[in-house]
Amino acid sequence: MKITVNGETRETASETLGALLLELGHGEARVATAVNEAFVPAAARDGLRLAAGDRVEIVTPRQGG
């Protein structure tokens, strides 16, 4: 299915947000996630089913000033 990840359209076979994170190499990384502009806590990612056209944002923390 086609979804948008951080503004970039991509094809994925992942059915859940948790599976998508693994597919994209974020596995156990500490990231913030949102689907269709709604925050998704880490505990809910494996249960959140993705649908064609969803907009996913993945934000990694940065240090610095």
Sequence and secondary structure as in RCSB ss.txt:
>XXXX:A:sequence
MKITVNGETRETASETLGALLLELGHGEARVATAVNEAFVPAAARDGLRLAAGDRVEIVTPRQGG
>XXXX:A:secstr
 EEEETTEEEE    BHHHHHHHTT TT   EEEETTEEE GGGGGG B  TT EEEEE      
